[in-house]
Amino acid sequence: MKRILAYGDSNTWGFDPATFARYPAEIRWTGLLQKALEPDALILEEGLCGRTTVFDDATIPGANGLTALPGILAADSPIDRAIIMLGTNDCKSVFGASSAAITDGLEQCLRNVTAAVDPADILLIAPLDLTDAALGFGYDDRSLAVSRELKRTYKQLADKYGTAFLAASDVTQASDIDGQHLTREGHHALYEAVLKVIASML
């Protein structure tokens, strides 16, 4: 059985923007992936609401993705494949980060993961483009523009390390409710796209 780490934020955890609760496993893209790959793989769900690449959020303890990684990699060891989808929360106006700075943060996380997993067995996912509905949820107009740049900079990072790449914005879009989270349909669309990549890895 292959052990596949899914490392991300609330869109990996499964946050439902309509209820503020967690989507059930049969709705989450990670849960759908688990069902599709059984009994050949185990999905290690490591999503946290508010998680960033390298930024500390005073309102969310443990949200720094880089700081959390060593413990997660050790706890989930051995890891055969990895899926990484971070960057949405880095776009918050409080951080004032550029797409280059966010990609640099992701690269630091990626370096940690490649110490445990071969780059060819890693899928790097550029997060959803933020929409106008995200304004007022900690994001401003600059945040939206930065989020749209991540597809390009993340693809460059994936090419640099030789990982697989997928842009979530190519297969679905954020909820009209808050402009940042996956809908039920979005989870299914992302699952289908991820499955194609991961199946080829297996």
BELMO-V880399 format. One record per residue. OMEGA is omega in degrees with one decimal (* if undefined). Layout:
OMEGA
OMEGA
This chain:
178.6
179.9
-174.2
179.0
172.9
-173.4
-176.9
-177.1
-175.7
177.8
169.0
176.7
178.3
-178.1
178.8
-176.6
-179.4
-174.7
-174.9
177.0
-179.9
173.9
176.1
-176.4
-177.4
176.8
-176.5
179.5
178.1
178.4
176.9
178.7
178.2
-178.6
-177.1
-174.2
177.5
0.5
-173.0
-175.5
175.4
178.6
178.7
-175.5
179.5
176.4
179.1
178.0
178.3
-176.5
175.6
173.8
-175.7
-174.3
176.4
177.7
-175.8
-177.6
-177.3
179.6
175.9
-175.3
-179.9
-175.1
-179.8
-179.9
-177.0
-171.0
-176.8
179.2
179.7
179.3
179.2
-177.4
-176.4
-179.8
-1.9
179.4
-177.0
179.8
179.0
175.3
-178.2
176.2
179.4
174.4
-179.3
-176.8
176.8
-178.6
-179.2
-175.9
-178.8
-179.3
178.9
-173.5
173.6
176.8
178.4
-179.7
178.9
179.0
174.6
177.7
178.0
179.5
176.6
176.3
-178.2
178.3
178.0
-177.9
-179.0
173.8
-178.4
-174.8
177.4
-179.5
179.9
-179.7
-179.7
173.5
177.4
-178.0
171.5
-174.4
178.1
168.5
173.8
178.0
-178.2
-179.6
179.8
179.4
-177.1
176.2
-179.6
-179.1
175.7
-177.1
178.5
178.3
-178.4
-179.9
179.8
-178.6
-179.2
179.5
-173.4
177.8
-178.2
-175.9
176.9
177.9
177.1
178.5
178.5
179.0
-179.5
-176.1
-179.6
176.9
170.9
-176.8
176.3
174.1
-179.4
-178.9
177.3
-175.1
-179.6
179.3
-177.7
178.6
175.2
-177.4
-176.9
174.1
-177.7
-175.4
178.1
170.2
174.5
179.3
178.4
177.1
-178.5
179.8
179.0
176.9
-178.1
179.9
179.6
-179.0
-179.7
-179.0
-175.8
178.6
179.1
177.4
-176.7
*
